[in-house]
């Protein structure tokens, strides 16, 4: 049967768009279905971590992200000026981005930047303050440039999958595809209809986050604040508020969020009786519902982002986890569609990403436990707060929050294997990330070794070879990078290529036969 696309992606948020861009880079026809007619401007995640920044950097998207971050820093400066005008004792300089754990702020000044996990991150380490709606706009523009078909105002309503493909039903008709990927959020229709189990823990909190106009806010504490009722946040942008109450989930998450609801919650949690919300610009509710799909693939149907895992938003881990899913899945699904994927390649998506999802669920559960308005949690907060004043603890937390600790469990003896590739400065005047914009694998020959280059022969457009020097890293002789930027093989000296040959076969398949002369 004729297909309308090789892949249909349900959900046109940042995860779905990033996945579509990765597929399009590999010349895979893809259609994205998005039920909303415009970019969702609801206030959500406000930052990206290092692996996400590296992913965008490796696809040439760092310049627009920098411009977005400039706006965020200007908004922080405006909030600081407002607080100073109100007589609050605050500094006028923007904070060094380091993150927080359960609202306990981490100072970048206490960070051990000599830790090897922070090494060779390059310009990606300079970008972090990126709101989700701005990121969605940037990815939508890139998707359009790559020829992705984005159908806004079209919702997936069902599908029928078999061994040959997927018949996708939508609010505007149906289409046939080889594969379907659900990036359609925590209440994913794709996941529900696929029958993939979604076990986890039930919600126990009601959170509200909003951008508002308000009066009487001078007595609100800036940043994170704990009270006998719950937790509230004021800033770091003018009009941004967040409250967390520990009296169970909301009765109706779909009900419109009114100024009265936000004002009542803010007054109750903060104890400031005169704060008045006069206008709601953007608002959302959330809970600590924490669940994870037992598998990310069932036949020709896959899950990514919140469709595969949900949890509380503390620390902004959800968006970053989803971007990591898209980077990991994109090239593997493209290889499968194009027919060169080694056996079992697509199954490594679940094997590599599921453990990270499970870790994030526990990381966010721990923060909710620490934030509870009761004496045991308060005592533990004081301990964690004291620990966070040390270099070791700050470095531990920042490594976890920033994602620099992440590593896939890949075969190989080199310490770089399974880790995000270092952003090396090369003798051609470029950085390593500059050579990854096309989304292909890369064999980096740093020792001008013909025997090394010979091993890449026959892999066609799956893999490029680059011979170049790296004066700052004379200890490295070669690197094999997967399209997602993960180091599949590394060596400190030429020779002994058994591990390289195994990695080439595992990730790029057998080379094509060379015709006889």
N, C-alpha and C positions, 0 to 999 in steps of 0.2 A: 504494500500500500504506500502511495506517495505521502511523504511527510511534509508538514508545514515548517518544521524546524527540527534540528537534531536534538535540541534541549529546550524545554520550557521551564522557566524559573518562576515560581509563584511567590510574589513579594518583591516590590521594587524599592525597599529601603536600602541602607548602605551595604548590607550583606548580600542581598540579591543582586544589586548593581555591581558590586565588586566581583562576584562570581561571574556575572555576564561579561564583564570586561576581560576577565582571564580567559574565558571560553572564546571570545571574539579575537583575542590576540593570537589564538591558535587556529583561527579561521574556521571555527565551529559556529554554524548558524544558530542563533539563540533568540527566543522570544521571552520577554519579561512581562508578567501580568501583575498589575498593581491596582487594587480596588479604589484607592484614593485618586482624585483627579489632579491634585497638586502635591508638591513636596510637603511632608508633614512638619509643621512648624511647632508642634507641641514640645515644650521643654523636656529634654531627656538627658542623655549623657553629655558631659561638657569637656571631655578630655580623651585623648588616645594614649596608649602606652607605647613602649619602644618597638615591640614587634609590629604593631600596626603602622607606626611611623616609618619603619624600615620597609614594610610592604609598599606603601605609597611612594616612598623615595625610590625604590627599585623600579617603579613604573613611571617615573618622571613627574610625579604629582606634588613634590615638595614646594615649588614656588607658590601655587595657590593656597596651600595650607599655611605657609608663612604669612600671607596677607590676611588670612582669617585670624591667625593668632594675634597679629597686630591690633585688630579690632578688639579682641578679648582683653588684651593688656590695657588698652585705652579705657575700656569699661571698668576694669579693676581700679585704675587710677581715679576714675570719676567717683566710684564708690568710696574710695579712701578720702577724697576731698570732701564728700558729703559728710562722712563720719567726723572728720576734723572740724568742719563747720559747726557740727552739732556739739562739739566739745569733747569728743571721744579721744582717748589717748591711743592713737594709731600712728604708724609710720607711713610715709608717703611712697615708699619704694615697693615695686611689685615683688611678690614672693618668688623665691627660687623653687620651681616646680619639683616637689618631692612626694606629694601624696599624703594620704592619711589612712589610719586604721581605726575604724569605728569612730571617726571624728577626732581622734587623737592626732594632731598635726605633726608631720615629720619635717625637720629642718634639713635642707640640703647642705648646710654648713657643717653638719655632723656626719656627713656621708664619707665613707672611705672610697674615694674615687680610684684608688690604686687596685681595688678588687678586680681581678681579671674578667669578671662577668660584665663590667662596664667598658672594657677596652674595645677599641676599633669600631665604635658605633657610628662615627662620622656625623654628618649634618642631621641625620634622623634624630639624634639625641637632643636637638635644639627645638623640637616641635612637640607640643603636648596639649595646649589649650585650644581644642577644636570642638565646637558644638556639633551635635549630630545632624541638625538640619543643614548646616553649612557643608558638612561632609557629603550629605546626600546630593546636594546641588552639584558639587564638584564631580562626583562620580556619575551623575546623570549626564553631565556635559561630556565626560570622557566616553561614556557608553555610546552616546550619539556619534561622537567622532569615529568610533570603532565600528559603527554600523549596526549596533544592537537595536532590535525592535522593542520599544517600550510601549506597552498598551496601558495607558492610564484609564481609570474608571472601569476597569474590567476585572471582575472577581472570579477566582476559581470556585466552582460549585461542586465539582466531582471529577472522578477519573476512573478509567478502566485500564488496568495494566496486564500485559501478557509477556511472553518471551520475546516478542517481536518489537514491542514498544508500548507507548502509553497514549490512550485516547483521552484528551483533556476536555472537560466540559466547563464552560464559563458562562457568565451572565450575558455574554454577547455571542453565543454560538460555541462551536467546538473546533479543536485542531488536533492533529496527529503529530506525535514527536517520538523520538527514540528514548528519551529520558525525561523524567520530571524531578525537579529539586524544590522542596518546600523550604522557602525562606520567609514564610508567612506568619512569623511571630509566635508568641507563647501559646496562643489558642489556635494553633495551626490546623487548618482544614486538611492539609495534605497528611500530616501526622495522624490525625484522628481517623481518616478514611483508610490509611495504610494498615492500621491495626498494630502499629509498633507500640509496645508498652511504654508508659511514661511514669515510672515510679518516683517517689520522693516524699517530702515532708510538707504537711499542710501549712497554710499561712496563719500567722499569729499577730500581725501588726497591720495598721493602716498608715500608710505614708502619703503625704500630699506635697507636691512640688509645684511651684508656680512663679511666674513673672507677673508682678502686680504694680499698681500705683497705690500708695498708702500714705496715711498721715499718722502722727503720733508714734513713729518708729524710733525716735531718738533713744528711748530706753531699752530697745532690743540690743542684746549683746551681738557683736560681730562674730562671724564664723560659727563654729559648732558650740552648742550650749546644752547642758543636761539639767533637768529639773525633776521634781518628784512625780511629775506626770508623764514625761517622755523626753524627747530630744527635739530641738529646733535649730535651724540654720538661717542666718541672715547674711546675704552676700554670696560670693565676692563681687557680684554685679549689682548695680542699683535696682531695687525692686525684686530681687530674687529671694524667695523664702522656701523653706522646707520644714515640715513637721512630721514627727513619728510618734504615734500613740500605740500603746501595747495592750489594747483592749479587744483584739481580734480583727479580722479582715473587714473591709467595708461591706455593707449590706448589698450594695449595687455599684459595681465598679463602672458601669456604663452610664450611670446617671450624670447629667451635666454638673460640673463643679462650679458652684456659685461663689461670689464674693463673701456671702454670709458664712458659707461652710469654711472657707479658708480663714476668715477673720475669727470665727468661733474657735477653731482648732489652734490658731496662733495665740490667741488670748489665753486659752486654757493651758497650753503647754508652757508658754513663756511667763505667764503671770503678769503680763503688761496689759492693764485693762483698757488703755486709751488707744491702742493701735487699731487703726481702722482701714480696711481694704476698700478703696473707692472704685477700683477698676481691675478686672482680670484680663491680662494680655495673653497668657498661656498657662495651662494648668493640667496636671495629671495626677492620678492616684496610683499607688503601687503597694505591694505586699512583699512578704518574705517567702512566698510560695517557692519551694526549691525542688525541681524535678529534672530528670534527665532521661532522654530516650534510651532504651536498652540497646538499641543498635541504630546507626545512622544510615543504613542502607537496607532496603528490602526489595530485591529484584532490581527493577529499573526505576525505583523511587528512592530518593535520598533526602536527607534533612540537613539543614545548616542554620546557624544562628539560634535565635530564641525558639525556633521550631524544634530544635534538638535539646535545648537546655534553658531553664528559667531559674531565676534566683532574685534576691533583692538587688537593687541597683547600687548599693554602697561600694564606692571605689571605681565605678564605671567599668567593671570587668566584662559586662555582657556584650557591649559593642565590640570590644577588642577580641573577645573570644570568638565572636561571629566573623570578624574580618580574618582571623586566623583560620577558621573553618573554610572560608571562601578561597584563600590562597592555597590551602592544602588540597582542597577538592578540585579546583579549577583545572589545573594541568593534568591531573590524573583522569578526570572525566573526559577531557579533550583527547588525551592519548587513547582512551578506550573508544571514543567515537571515531577517531581517525584510523583505528585498527592496528596501532603499533604498541599498545600497552602490553608489557610483560604479564604473564599469568599472575593473578592475585593483586595487581597494582591497585585497583579500585578498593579492594578490601583493606588496604593499609590506611585509608582515610579514617575509618572508625577506629582502627588499632592505634593510630597516632593521636587523634583528637579526643577520643572518649576519656582517657585519663586526665587530660587537662580540664575538660568540662567537669569531671568529678571533683577535681581539686578546687575549682572556682566555687562550686556549690558549698563545699566545706569552709572555704575562706569567708564567704559571705554569711554563712550560718554562725560562724564564730563571732563576727562583728555584731550581729543582731543580739547574740547572747551577752556581749559585753556592754551593749547600749541599754539594756533593760533598767527601768527605774526601781531598782531594789538594792538592798545593802550589799549583797554578795557581789553583784556585778559592779557596783560603785567601788568596792574594795579592790576588785581586780583591775578596774580602770586606773586606779591610782598606782598600782604596781606597773602596769603597761606604760603609763605616762612617765613614770620614773625611769623605766628601762629605755624608753624612746629618747631619753636625754643622753644615751651613750652611743658611741660610734658603732659598736658591734650590732646593737639592736636596730638602730636607724638603717644601717646597711642591709641587714636581714630584711626588714620590712620593705624598704625601697626596691630591693631586688625582686621581691615577690610581686609588689604592686606594679612595677614597671615592666615586668615580664622578661627581664634579661636572664633569669635563671632557667628559662624553658629550654628543654632539649628533648628531641625524639630519641627513643631507644633503638638506634640503628647499629647494625654490625660494623665493626671497625675498631682499630686500636688507637687511633689518634684522638686527642682530647677535643678537637674541633668537630669530629664526626657527630652528626645529629643536631648540631647547634646552628644558629643563624650565622651566616658567613660574615667574617670581619670585613668592614668597609675599607679595604686597603687603598693606599695612595700608590698609583702605578706610574711607571716611567713614561707612559704615553701622555702624561699630564691629566689623566682622568682618574676617577675613583672607581672601585669595583662596581658599585651600584649603577654607574653610568652605562655599564655593559650589559645590564639586565633588563633594559626597557622593553625588549621584544618578547619577553616571557619564555625564552628557550633555556635549556640547560647550557652550562658553560664548563668546559675543561680548561682550567687556567694553568698554563705551563710557565712557571717562574724560573726555570733553570735551563731554558732553551734545549729541551731534551727530545730529540726525534722519536725515541722509543715511546715516550709518553704520548706524543701527538698521534703516533701510528695507531694507538689503541682506540682513538675516537673515530677513526676512519670507518665509513660505512653506515654511520648513524644519520646521515642526511641532515634535514632541518630540525631534527630533534635536539641536536647538540652542536654548539659552536666550540671551536678551539681558539684560544688567544694566547700567543706567546709574548710575554712582556716581563719586565723586571719589577721588583718591589724592594727598593733600597731599605725601607724601614723594617722589613721583615725578612732578613736573609735566612732565617731559620726555616722558612717554608719553601718547598720546591714545587709543589703543585696542589691544586684544589679542584674537586669536582663538585659543582653546584647543581642542585635540582632547580627546576624553574621557579619554585617558591622561595629560593634563596637559602635553603637548608644545605649544609655541607654534607655531602654524601661520602666523600673521601678526602683525605688530606695526607700529605707526606712532608717530611723534613729533609729528605735526600732522595735523589733519583734511584731507580731500581726497586726490585721487590714489588711487582705490580699485581700480585695475586688479589689483594683487597680491591684494587682499582677495577680489575676485570670483573670481579664479582659485583661491585657496585654498578658498573656500567650495565651489566646484564639485568640486575635487579630493578633499576630505575629507567633504563632506556631501551631495554630489549636487545635482542641479538642484532649485530650489524648486518646490513645487506651484503649479499655475496658480491665480490668484485669480479666483473666479467673477465674471462681469460683474454690475454692479448692476442 
